[in-house]
Amino acid sequence: MAEDRQRIDKWLWFARVVKTRPLAQALAEGGKVRVNGRKVDTAHHPVRRGDVLTIGVGSRVLVLEIVDFAERRGSYPDAVKLYIDRAPREMPPDAGEEPAGSAPPVEEAPAPPSGRPTVHRGEGRPSKRDRRRFDRIGGAGED
């Protein structure tokens, strides 16, 4: 590509940061993208090689440096060639020293002795098997 810049929404879509171009436009217009530390509020904002994008996608924050542009959306291996991931890497908890003032690891609480099935937050909806267990014990919303 002979041009030295590209619209931010097109670049986000070509780099496969989002699934569709309308999602890329909404991301840019929603203030979820920063170019070199400055918030972008339009989908047509131009980006250049060497720009660093900070993107809030869901619960993640991506930090990408633009290396190249594409003329069309390609495969994932082609898309990862368009940027360098500059996000700081988290160290595994056992690798390295513990930071000062860190709390000891929290142990999981044992299951309640009532025999009632437990549903942990973030596990999603109960399965059919879980529903049957609730019904068997009489736990259909009773507490």
Buried (B, 14 or more C-beta within 10 A) or exposed (E): EEEEBBBBBBBBBBBBBBEEBEBBBBBBBEEBBBBEEEEBEEBEBBBEEEBBBBBBBEEEEBBBEBEBBBEEEBEEEBBEEBBEEEEEEEEEEEEEEEEEEEEEEEEEEEEEEEEEBEEEEEEEEEEEEBBEBBEEEEBEEEE
